[in-house]
């Protein structure tokens, strides 16, 4: 956690489709749904030691992650 909102390293992010008929509210609801899945999953893998943050760098299984971990909101964990 860093003091500035949304300024820490990306640990996990979701792919959320943007549909042609989307309104900002519709897209926001889809993003929020994905965030509700990502948050507990991220806490789980952090608690299990599968992902660590060291000096502001994300380490996955103790190796540096060069690409962001992508979360598919259609897959349940």
N, CA, C and O atoms as a CHARMM CRD file, in Angstrom:
* protein
*
  308
    1    1 UNK  N      0.84800  -1.17000   0.00000 PROA 1      0.00000
    2    1 UNK  CA     0.00000   0.00000   0.00000 PROA 1      0.00000
    3    1 UNK  C      0.89400   1.23300   0.00000 PROA 1      0.00000
    4    1 UNK  O      1.86300   1.32200   0.75400 PROA 1      0.00000
    5    2 UNK  N      0.54700   2.17100  -0.85600 PROA 2      0.00000
    6    2 UNK  CA     1.26900   3.43900  -0.91400 PROA 2      0.00000
    7    2 UNK  C      0.29600   4.56800  -0.61900 PROA 2      0.00000
    8    2 UNK  O     -0.90900   4.40700  -0.81600 PROA 2      0.00000
    9    3 UNK  N      0.79200   5.70500  -0.15300 PROA 3      0.00000
   10    3 UNK  CA    -0.11100   6.79500   0.24100 PROA 3      0.00000
   11    3 UNK  C     -0.99000   7.33000  -0.89100 PROA 3      0.00000
   12    3 UNK  O     -2.13800   7.70700  -0.65400 PROA 3      0.00000
   13    4 UNK  N     -0.46600   7.36500  -2.11000 PROA 4      0.00000
   14    4 UNK  CA    -1.21700   7.92700  -3.21600 PROA 4      0.00000
   15    4 UNK  C     -2.12800   6.86500  -3.84100 PROA 4      0.00000
   16    4 UNK  O     -1.68800   5.75100  -4.12600 PROA 4      0.00000
   17    5 UNK  N     -3.39100   7.21600  -4.05100 PROA 5      0.00000
   18    5 UNK  CA    -4.36000   6.27100  -4.60700 PROA 5      0.00000
   19    5 UNK  C     -3.96800   5.85400  -6.02600 PROA 5      0.00000
   20    5 UNK  O     -3.58700   6.69000  -6.84600 PROA 5      0.00000
   21    6 UNK  N     -4.06500   4.56600  -6.30000 PROA 6      0.00000
   22    6 UNK  CA    -3.79000   3.99500  -7.63100 PROA 6      0.00000
   23    6 UNK  C     -2.39100   4.32300  -8.14500 PROA 6      0.00000
   24    6 UNK  O     -2.21200   4.52600  -9.34600 PROA 6      0.00000
   25    7 UNK  N     -1.40400   4.37900  -7.26200 PROA 7      0.00000
   26    7 UNK  CA    -0.05600   4.70500  -7.72500 PROA 7      0.00000
   27    7 UNK  C      0.95600   3.61100  -7.41300 PROA 7      0.00000
   28    7 UNK  O      2.12400   3.73500  -7.78100 PROA 7      0.00000
   29    8 UNK  N      0.53500   2.55100  -6.74900 PROA 8      0.00000
   30    8 UNK  CA     1.45200   1.45700  -6.45200 PROA 8      0.00000
   31    8 UNK  C      1.63400   0.55800  -7.67000 PROA 8      0.00000
   32    8 UNK  O      0.99800   0.77100  -8.70200 PROA 8      0.00000
   33    9 UNK  N      2.50300  -0.44700  -7.55100 PROA 9      0.00000
   34    9 UNK  CA     2.72100  -1.34900  -8.68300 PROA 9      0.00000
   35    9 UNK  C      1.47400  -2.18100  -8.95700 PROA 9      0.00000
   36    9 UNK  O      0.73100  -2.52500  -8.03800 PROA 9      0.00000
   37   10 UNK  N      1.25100  -2.50000 -10.22600 PROA 10     0.00000
   38   10 UNK  CA     0.13700  -3.37000 -10.60100 PROA 10     0.00000
   39   10 UNK  C      0.53500  -4.79600 -10.25300 PROA 10     0.00000
   40   10 UNK  O      1.57300  -5.28800 -10.69400 PROA 10     0.00000
   41   11 UNK  N     -0.29500  -5.44700  -9.46400 PROA 11     0.00000
   42   11 UNK  CA    -0.03200  -6.83200  -9.08300 PROA 11     0.00000
   43   11 UNK  C     -0.80900  -7.75800 -10.01400 PROA 11     0.00000
   44   11 UNK  O     -0.24100  -8.67100 -10.61400 PROA 11     0.00000
   45   12 UNK  N     -2.09100  -7.51900 -10.12600 PROA 12     0.00000
   46   12 UNK  CA    -2.97100  -8.30900 -10.98600 PROA 12     0.00000
   47   12 UNK  C     -3.97400  -7.34600 -11.61100 PROA 12     0.00000
   48   12 UNK  O     -4.46200  -6.43100 -10.94800 PROA 12     0.00000
   49   13 UNK  N     -4.27600  -7.55300 -12.87600 PROA 13     0.00000
   50   13 UNK  CA    -5.29200  -6.73600 -13.51700 PROA 13     0.00000
   51   13 UNK  C     -6.21600  -7.62900 -14.31900 PROA 13     0.00000
   52   13 UNK  O     -5.85600  -8.75300 -14.67100 PROA 13     0.00000
   53   14 UNK  N     -7.39800  -7.13200 -14.60600 PROA 14     0.00000
   54   14 UNK  CA    -8.40400  -7.91000 -15.31700 PROA 14     0.00000
   55   14 UNK  C     -8.61100  -7.37300 -16.72000 PROA 14     0.00000
   56   14 UNK  O     -8.43900  -6.18100 -16.97500 PROA 14     0.00000
   57   15 UNK  N     -8.97800  -8.25300 -17.61400 PROA 15     0.00000
   58   15 UNK  CA    -9.40700  -7.87000 -18.95500 PROA 15     0.00000
   59   15 UNK  C    -10.91800  -7.69500 -18.89600 PROA 15     0.00000
   60   15 UNK  O    -11.64400  -8.64200 -18.59300 PROA 15     0.00000
   61   16 UNK  N    -11.38400  -6.50900 -19.17800 PROA 16     0.00000
   62   16 UNK  CA   -12.81200  -6.21600 -19.14500 PROA 16     0.00000
   63   16 UNK  C    -13.20400  -5.70700 -20.53000 PROA 16     0.00000
   64   16 UNK  O    -12.66000  -4.70500 -20.99500 PROA 16     0.00000
   65   17 UNK  N    -14.13600  -6.38100 -21.19000 PROA 17     0.00000
   66   17 UNK  CA   -14.50800  -5.94300 -22.53600 PROA 17     0.00000
   67   17 UNK  C    -15.24400  -4.60100 -22.51500 PROA 17     0.00000
   68   17 UNK  O    -16.01900  -4.31100 -21.60300 PROA 17     0.00000
   69   18 UNK  N    -14.98300  -3.80400 -23.53400 PROA 18     0.00000
   70   18 UNK  CA   -15.71900  -2.56400 -23.75600 PROA 18     0.00000
   71   18 UNK  C    -16.62000  -2.83500 -24.95900 PROA 18     0.00000
   72   18 UNK  O    -16.14700  -3.04500 -26.07600 PROA 18     0.00000
   73   19 UNK  N    -17.91400  -2.82600 -24.70600 PROA 19     0.00000
   74   19 UNK  CA   -18.88000  -3.16100 -25.75100 PROA 19     0.00000
   75   19 UNK  C    -19.39500  -1.90600 -26.44100 PROA 19     0.00000
   76   19 UNK  O    -19.46700  -0.84500 -25.82000 PROA 19     0.00000
   77   20 UNK  N    -19.75400  -2.01400 -27.72300 PROA 20     0.00000
   78   20 UNK  CA   -20.19600  -0.83100 -28.46100 PROA 20     0.00000
   79   20 UNK  C    -21.36000  -0.07400 -27.80400 PROA 20     0.00000
   80   20 UNK  O    -21.42100   1.15300 -27.89100 PROA 20     0.00000
   81   21 UNK  N    -22.26000  -0.77300 -27.16500 PROA 21     0.00000
   82   21 UNK  CA   -23.43900  -0.12300 -26.56700 PROA 21     0.00000
   83   21 UNK  C    -23.21200   0.31500 -25.12400 PROA 21     0.00000
   84   21 UNK  O    -24.14200   0.79000 -24.47300 PROA 21     0.00000
   85   22 UNK  N    -22.00100   0.16500 -24.61900 PROA 22     0.00000
   86   22 UNK  CA   -21.71900   0.51600 -23.22300 PROA 22     0.00000
   87   22 UNK  C    -21.93500   1.99400 -22.93700 PROA 22     0.00000
   88   22 UNK  O    -21.57500   2.86700 -23.72600 PROA 22     0.00000
   89   23 UNK  N    -22.53000   2.23900 -21.79200 PROA 23     0.00000
   90   23 UNK  CA   -22.54100   3.58600 -21.22100 PROA 23     0.00000
   91   23 UNK  C    -21.42700   3.59400 -20.18200 PROA 23     0.00000
   92   23 UNK  O    -20.95100   2.52800 -19.79000 PROA 23     0.00000
   93   24 UNK  N    -21.00000   4.76300 -19.72600 PROA 24     0.00000
   94   24 UNK  CA   -19.98900   4.77900 -18.65900 PROA 24     0.00000
   95   24 UNK  C    -20.43300   3.97200 -17.43800 PROA 24     0.00000
   96   24 UNK  O    -19.61600   3.29600 -16.81300 PROA 24     0.00000
   97   25 UNK  N    -21.71000   4.03700 -17.09800 PROA 25     0.00000
   98   25 UNK  CA   -22.20900   3.29400 -15.94700 PROA 25     0.00000
   99   25 UNK  C    -22.12000   1.78600 -16.17600 PROA 25     0.00000
  100   25 UNK  O    -21.72000   1.04900 -15.27500 PROA 25     0.00000
  101   26 UNK  N    -22.48700   1.32200 -17.37100 PROA 26     0.00000
  102   26 UNK  CA   -22.42400  -0.11500 -17.67100 PROA 26     0.00000
  103   26 UNK  C    -20.98600  -0.62900 -17.58600 PROA 26     0.00000
  104   26 UNK  O    -20.72300  -1.68300 -17.00600 PROA 26     0.00000
  105   27 UNK  N    -20.06200   0.13100 -18.17400 PROA 27     0.00000
  106   27 UNK  CA   -18.65900  -0.26900 -18.13700 PROA 27     0.00000
  107   27 UNK  C    -18.13600  -0.23100 -16.70800 PROA 27     0.00000
  108   27 UNK  O    -17.40500  -1.12800 -16.28800 PROA 27     0.00000
  109   28 UNK  N    -18.50900   0.80500 -15.95900 PROA 28     0.00000
  110   28 UNK  CA   -18.08800   0.90500 -14.56500 PROA 28     0.00000
  111   28 UNK  C    -18.55500  -0.27500 -13.73200 PROA 28     0.00000
  112   28 UNK  O    -17.81700  -0.76500 -12.87800 PROA 28     0.00000
  113   29 UNK  N    -19.77500  -0.73200 -13.97300 PROA 29     0.00000
  114   29 UNK  CA   -20.30000  -1.89300 -13.24000 PROA 29     0.00000
  115   29 UNK  C    -19.50700  -3.14700 -13.58400 PROA 29     0.00000
  116   29 UNK  O    -19.24100  -3.97200 -12.71100 PROA 29     0.00000
  117   30 UNK  N    -19.12900  -3.29400 -14.85300 PROA 30     0.00000
  118   30 UNK  CA   -18.34800  -4.45700 -15.27100 PROA 30     0.00000
  119   30 UNK  C    -16.95100  -4.41300 -14.64100 PROA 30     0.00000
  120   30 UNK  O    -16.43700  -5.44100 -14.19800 PROA 30     0.00000
  121   31 UNK  N    -16.35100  -3.24700 -14.60100 PROA 31     0.00000
  122   31 UNK  CA   -15.03100  -3.09200 -13.96900 PROA 31     0.00000
  123   31 UNK  C    -15.12300  -3.39600 -12.47700 PROA 31     0.00000
  124   31 UNK  O    -14.26800  -4.09500 -11.93200 PROA 31     0.00000
  125   32 UNK  N    -16.15200  -2.87800 -11.81700 PROA 32     0.00000
  126   32 UNK  CA   -16.31900  -3.11500 -10.37900 PROA 32     0.00000
  127   32 UNK  C    -16.48500  -4.60400 -10.08000 PROA 32     0.00000
  128   32 UNK  O    -15.94300  -5.10600  -9.09500 PROA 32     0.00000
  129   33 UNK  N    -17.23200  -5.30800 -10.92500 PROA 33     0.00000
  130   33 UNK  CA   -17.41000  -6.75300 -10.74100 PROA 33     0.00000
  131   33 UNK  C    -16.05800  -7.47200 -10.83000 PROA 33     0.00000
  132   33 UNK  O    -15.76300  -8.35600 -10.02600 PROA 33     0.00000
  133   34 UNK  N    -15.25700  -7.08900 -11.80000 PROA 34     0.00000
  134   34 UNK  CA   -13.92500  -7.69600 -11.93900 PROA 34     0.00000
  135   34 UNK  C    -13.04400  -7.35100 -10.74000 PROA 34     0.00000
  136   34 UNK  O    -12.29800  -8.19800 -10.25000 PROA 34     0.00000
  137   35 UNK  N    -13.13200  -6.10500 -10.26800 PROA 35     0.00000
  138   35 UNK  CA   -12.34100  -5.70700  -9.09600 PROA 35     0.00000
  139   35 UNK  C    -12.72600  -6.51600  -7.86400 PROA 35     0.00000
  140   35 UNK  O    -11.87000  -6.85500  -7.04700 PROA 35     0.00000
  141   36 UNK  N    -14.01200  -6.82500  -7.73000 PROA 36     0.00000
  142   36 UNK  CA   -14.45800  -7.62400  -6.58400 PROA 36     0.00000
  143   36 UNK  C    -13.92500  -9.04900  -6.64800 PROA 36     0.00000
  144   36 UNK  O    -13.81900  -9.71100  -5.61600 PROA 36     0.00000
  145   37 UNK  N    -13.58900  -9.53000  -7.83400 PROA 37     0.00000
  146   37 UNK  CA   -12.97500 -10.85000  -7.96500 PROA 37     0.00000
  147   37 UNK  C    -11.46700 -10.76600  -7.76200 PROA 37     0.00000
  148   37 UNK  O    -10.87400 -11.64300  -7.13200 PROA 37     0.00000
  149   38 UNK  N    -10.85600  -9.73600  -8.28200 PROA 38     0.00000
  150   38 UNK  CA    -9.40500  -9.58600  -8.20300 PROA 38     0.00000
  151   38 UNK  C     -8.92800  -9.38300  -6.76500 PROA 38     0.00000
  152   38 UNK  O     -7.94400  -9.98800  -6.34000 PROA 38     0.00000
  153   39 UNK  N     -9.62100  -8.54200  -6.03300 PROA 39     0.00000
  154   39 UNK  CA    -9.15100  -8.16000  -4.69800 PROA 39     0.00000
  155   39 UNK  C     -8.95100  -9.35800  -3.76500 PROA 39     0.00000
  156   39 UNK  O     -7.85800  -9.51600  -3.22100 PROA 39     0.00000
  157   40 UNK  N     -9.97200 -10.21400  -3.55800 PROA 40     0.00000
  158   40 UNK  CA    -9.73300 -11.35100  -2.65900 PROA 40     0.00000
  159   40 UNK  C     -8.71000 -12.34700  -3.21500 PROA 40     0.00000
  160   40 UNK  O     -7.95300 -12.95000  -2.45400 PROA 40     0.00000
  161   41 UNK  N     -8.68800 -12.51700  -4.53100 PROA 41     0.00000
  162   41 UNK  CA    -7.70800 -13.42000  -5.13300 PROA 41     0.00000
  163   41 UNK  C     -6.28800 -12.89100  -4.90500 PROA 41     0.00000
  164   41 UNK  O     -5.38200 -13.65700  -4.57700 PROA 41     0.00000
  165   42 UNK  N     -6.10200 -11.59000  -5.07700 PROA 42     0.00000
  166   42 UNK  CA    -4.78900 -10.98000  -4.86500 PROA 42     0.00000
  167   42 UNK  C     -4.34700 -11.14000  -3.42000 PROA 42     0.00000
  168   42 UNK  O     -3.19500 -11.48300  -3.15600 PROA 42     0.00000
  169   43 UNK  N     -5.25400 -10.89400  -2.48300 PROA 43     0.00000
  170   43 UNK  CA    -4.91600 -11.09100  -1.07000 PROA 43     0.00000
  171   43 UNK  C     -4.54000 -12.54700  -0.78900 PROA 43     0.00000
  172   43 UNK  O     -3.62300 -12.81600  -0.01400 PROA 43     0.00000
  173   44 UNK  N     -5.24600 -13.47900  -1.41900 PROA 44     0.00000
  174   44 UNK  CA    -4.97600 -14.90700  -1.24100 PROA 44     0.00000
  175   44 UNK  C     -3.56100 -15.25700  -1.70400 PROA 44     0.00000
  176   44 UNK  O     -2.81200 -15.89800  -0.96700 PROA 44     0.00000
  177   45 UNK  N     -3.18900 -14.84100  -2.92500 PROA 45     0.00000
  178   45 UNK  CA    -1.86100 -15.21200  -3.42200 PROA 45     0.00000
  179   45 UNK  C     -0.75000 -14.47800  -2.66400 PROA 45     0.00000
  180   45 UNK  O      0.35200 -15.00500  -2.51300 PROA 45     0.00000
  181   46 UNK  N     -1.03800 -13.26800  -2.19100 PROA 46     0.00000
  182   46 UNK  CA    -0.06200 -12.58200  -1.34200 PROA 46     0.00000
  183   46 UNK  C      0.11600 -13.32000  -0.01900 PROA 46     0.00000
  184   46 UNK  O      1.24200 -13.51800   0.43600 PROA 46     0.00000
  185   47 UNK  N     -1.00000 -13.72900   0.60200 PROA 47     0.00000
  186   47 UNK  CA    -0.93800 -14.44100   1.88300 PROA 47     0.00000
  187   47 UNK  C     -0.24400 -15.79500   1.73700 PROA 47     0.00000
  188   47 UNK  O      0.42400 -16.25400   2.66400 PROA 47     0.00000
  189   48 UNK  N     -0.39900 -16.42900   0.58300 PROA 48     0.00000
  190   48 UNK  CA     0.23300 -17.73000   0.34300 PROA 48     0.00000
  191   48 UNK  C      1.70100 -17.59600  -0.04000 PROA 48     0.00000
  192   48 UNK  O      2.40300 -18.60000  -0.15700 PROA 48     0.00000
  193   49 UNK  N      2.16900 -16.36800  -0.23500 PROA 49     0.00000
  194   49 UNK  CA     3.56000 -16.15300  -0.61500 PROA 49     0.00000
  195   49 UNK  C      3.84800 -16.40800  -2.07900 PROA 49     0.00000
  196   49 UNK  O      5.01300 -16.46800  -2.47400 PROA 49     0.00000
  197   50 UNK  N      2.80400 -16.56100  -2.90500 PROA 50     0.00000
  198   50 UNK  CA     3.01300 -16.79700  -4.33200 PROA 50     0.00000
  199   50 UNK  C      3.42400 -15.51800  -5.05300 PROA 50     0.00000
  200   50 UNK  O      4.08100 -15.56300  -6.09300 PROA 50     0.00000
  201   51 UNK  N      3.03600 -14.39200  -4.49600 PROA 51     0.00000
  202   51 UNK  CA     3.42900 -13.09000  -5.02400 PROA 51     0.00000
  203   51 UNK  C      3.95500 -12.27400  -3.85700 PROA 51     0.00000
  204   51 UNK  O      3.36900 -12.26600  -2.77500 PROA 51     0.00000
  205   52 UNK  N      5.06600 -11.58800  -4.08600 PROA 52     0.00000
  206   52 UNK  CA     5.63200 -10.71100  -3.06300 PROA 52     0.00000
  207   52 UNK  C      5.90600  -9.35300  -3.67700 PROA 52     0.00000
  208   52 UNK  O      6.08400  -9.22300  -4.88800 PROA 52     0.00000
  209   53 UNK  N      5.93600  -8.35300  -2.82800 PROA 53     0.00000
  210   53 UNK  CA     6.35000  -7.01600  -3.23300 PROA 53     0.00000
  211   53 UNK  C      7.66100  -6.72800  -2.51700 PROA 53     0.00000
  212   53 UNK  O      7.72200  -6.74600  -1.28800 PROA 53     0.00000
  213   54 UNK  N      8.70500  -6.46400  -3.28600 PROA 54     0.00000
  214   54 UNK  CA    10.02400  -6.18400  -2.72800 PROA 54     0.00000
  215   54 UNK  C     10.53700  -4.90000  -3.36400 PROA 54     0.00000
  216   54 UNK  O     10.72900  -4.82900  -4.57700 PROA 54     0.00000
  217   55 UNK  N     10.75200  -3.89900  -2.54300 PROA 55     0.00000
  218   55 UNK  CA    11.24900  -2.60600  -3.02100 PROA 55     0.00000
  219   55 UNK  C     10.40700  -2.07200  -4.17500 PROA 55     0.00000
  220   55 UNK  O     10.94200  -1.54600  -5.15100 PROA 55     0.00000
  221   56 UNK  N      9.10400  -2.20700  -4.05900 PROA 56     0.00000
  222   56 UNK  CA     8.19700  -1.68600  -5.07400 PROA 56     0.00000
  223   56 UNK  C      8.10400  -2.52100  -6.33200 PROA 56     0.00000
  224   56 UNK  O      7.46300  -2.10900  -7.29800 PROA 56     0.00000
  225   57 UNK  N      8.73400  -3.69100  -6.34100 PROA 57     0.00000
  226   57 UNK  CA     8.70900  -4.57500  -7.50400 PROA 57     0.00000
  227   57 UNK  C      7.87300  -5.80900  -7.17700 PROA 57     0.00000
  228   57 UNK  O      7.96900  -6.35200  -6.07700 PROA 57     0.00000
  229   58 UNK  N      7.05800  -6.24800  -8.12500 PROA 58     0.00000
  230   58 UNK  CA     6.22300  -7.42400  -7.94900 PROA 58     0.00000
  231   58 UNK  C      7.04400  -8.65800  -8.30700 PROA 58     0.00000
  232   58 UNK  O      7.60700  -8.75300  -9.39800 PROA 58     0.00000
  233   59 UNK  N      7.10000  -9.59800  -7.36800 PROA 59     0.00000
  234   59 UNK  CA     7.78800 -10.86600  -7.60500 PROA 59     0.00000
  235   59 UNK  C      6.75800 -11.97800  -7.56000 PROA 59     0.00000
  236   59 UNK  O      5.97800 -12.07000  -6.61300 PROA 59     0.00000
  237   60 UNK  N      6.75300 -12.81400  -8.56700 PROA 60     0.00000
  238   60 UNK  CA     5.81600 -13.92900  -8.67900 PROA 60     0.00000
  239   60 UNK  C      6.61100 -15.21400  -8.52500 PROA 60     0.00000
  240   60 UNK  O      7.52000 -15.48400  -9.31100 PROA 60     0.00000
  241   61 UNK  N      6.27400 -16.00300  -7.51900 PROA 61     0.00000
  242   61 UNK  CA     7.02400 -17.22800  -7.20900 PROA 61     0.00000
  243   61 UNK  C      8.51600 -16.91900  -7.08300 PROA 61     0.00000
  244   61 UNK  O      9.37800 -17.70800  -7.47000 PROA 61     0.00000
  245   62 UNK  N      8.78300 -15.73300  -6.52100 PROA 62     0.00000
  246   62 UNK  CA    10.13400 -15.26600  -6.23200 PROA 62     0.00000
  247   62 UNK  C     10.96600 -14.97200  -7.47400 PROA 62     0.00000
  248   62 UNK  O     12.19600 -14.96300  -7.40900 PROA 62     0.00000
  249   63 UNK  N     10.30500 -14.73200  -8.60200 PROA 63     0.00000
  250   63 UNK  CA    10.96600 -14.26400  -9.82400 PROA 63     0.00000
  251   63 UNK  C     10.30900 -12.95100 -10.22800 PROA 63     0.00000
  252   63 UNK  O      9.11000 -12.76900 -10.01700 PROA 63     0.00000
  253   64 UNK  N     11.06700 -12.05300 -10.79500 PROA 64     0.00000
  254   64 UNK  CA    10.50200 -10.76700 -11.21700 PROA 64     0.00000
  255   64 UNK  C      9.45900 -10.99500 -12.30100 PROA 64     0.00000
  256   64 UNK  O      9.65300 -11.80500 -13.20800 PROA 64     0.00000
  257   65 UNK  N      8.36000 -10.27700 -12.19800 PROA 65     0.00000
  258   65 UNK  CA     7.29800 -10.34200 -13.20300 PROA 65     0.00000
  259   65 UNK  C      7.53400  -9.19900 -14.18600 PROA 65     0.00000
  260   65 UNK  O      7.45700  -8.02700 -13.81600 PROA 65     0.00000
  261   66 UNK  N      7.81800  -9.54300 -15.42500 PROA 66     0.00000
  262   66 UNK  CA     8.04900  -8.51000 -16.42600 PROA 66     0.00000
  263   66 UNK  C      6.75300  -8.13300 -17.13600 PROA 66     0.00000
  264   66 UNK  O      6.61600  -7.01100 -17.62400 PROA 66     0.00000
  265   67 UNK  N      5.82600  -9.03900 -17.19300 PROA 67     0.00000
  266   67 UNK  CA     4.50400  -8.76500 -17.74500 PROA 67     0.00000
  267   67 UNK  C      3.52600  -8.82000 -16.59000 PROA 67     0.00000
  268   67 UNK  O      3.69400  -9.61500 -15.66600 PROA 67     0.00000
  269   68 UNK  N      2.51900  -7.99000 -16.63500 PROA 68     0.00000
  270   68 UNK  CA     1.51500  -7.99800 -15.57800 PROA 68     0.00000
  271   68 UNK  C      0.76700  -9.31900 -15.58700 PROA 68     0.00000
  272   68 UNK  O      0.54300  -9.91600 -16.64000 PROA 68     0.00000
  273   69 UNK  N      0.38800  -9.76200 -14.41000 PROA 69     0.00000
  274   69 UNK  CA    -0.45400 -10.94200 -14.30400 PROA 69     0.00000
  275   69 UNK  C     -1.85900 -10.53300 -14.71600 PROA 69     0.00000
  276   69 UNK  O     -2.43300  -9.60500 -14.14500 PROA 69     0.00000
  277   70 UNK  N     -2.41100 -11.22100 -15.70200 PROA 70     0.00000
  278   70 UNK  CA    -3.72800 -10.87200 -16.22100 PROA 70     0.00000
  279   70 UNK  C     -4.76700 -11.81900 -15.65800 PROA 70     0.00000
  280   70 UNK  O     -4.59800 -13.03700 -15.69700 PROA 70     0.00000
  281   71 UNK  N     -5.82200 -11.26400 -15.14300 PROA 71     0.00000
  282   71 UNK  CA    -6.90400 -12.01400 -14.51400 PROA 71     0.00000
  283   71 UNK  C     -8.07900 -12.05200 -15.47000 PROA 71     0.00000
  284   71 UNK  O     -8.51100 -11.01100 -15.96600 PROA 71     0.00000
  285   72 UNK  N     -8.59200 -13.22100 -15.73000 PROA 72     0.00000
  286   72 UNK  CA    -9.77500 -13.36600 -16.57600 PROA 72     0.00000
  287   72 UNK  C    -10.99100 -13.44600 -15.67100 PROA 72     0.00000
  288   72 UNK  O    -11.14200 -14.41900 -14.93300 PROA 72     0.00000
  289   73 UNK  N    -11.87300 -12.43200 -15.71000 PROA 73     0.00000
  290   73 UNK  CA   -13.01300 -12.42900 -14.78300 PROA 73     0.00000
  291   73 UNK  C    -13.99600 -13.56500 -15.01700 PROA 73     0.00000
  292   73 UNK  O    -14.86800 -13.79600 -14.17900 PROA 73     0.00000
  293   74 UNK  N    -13.88100 -14.28700 -16.13600 PROA 74     0.00000
  294   74 UNK  CA   -14.77000 -15.40600 -16.39200 PROA 74     0.00000
  295   74 UNK  C    -14.28600 -16.70100 -15.75200 PROA 74     0.00000
  296   74 UNK  O    -15.00700 -17.69900 -15.74800 PROA 74     0.00000
  297   75 UNK  N    -13.06600 -16.69200 -15.21000 PROA 75     0.00000
  298   75 UNK  CA   -12.50000 -17.87700 -14.55300 PROA 75     0.00000
  299   75 UNK  C    -12.65400 -17.72700 -13.06200 PROA 75     0.00000
  300   75 UNK  O    -12.28000 -16.69500 -12.50500 PROA 75     0.00000
  301   76 UNK  N    -13.19500 -18.73000 -12.40000 PROA 76     0.00000
  302   76 UNK  CA   -13.38700 -18.69300 -10.95400 PROA 76     0.00000
  303   76 UNK  C    -12.22300 -19.38600 -10.26900 PROA 76     0.00000
  304   76 UNK  O    -11.74600 -20.42000 -10.73500 PROA 76     0.00000
  305   77 UNK  N    -11.76300 -18.81000  -9.15500 PROA 77     0.00000
  306   77 UNK  CA   -10.64500 -19.40400  -8.40500 PROA 77     0.00000
  307   77 UNK  C    -11.15100 -19.98000  -7.11100 PROA 77     0.00000
  308   77 UNK  O    -10.37100 -20.52600  -6.33100 PROA 77     0.00000
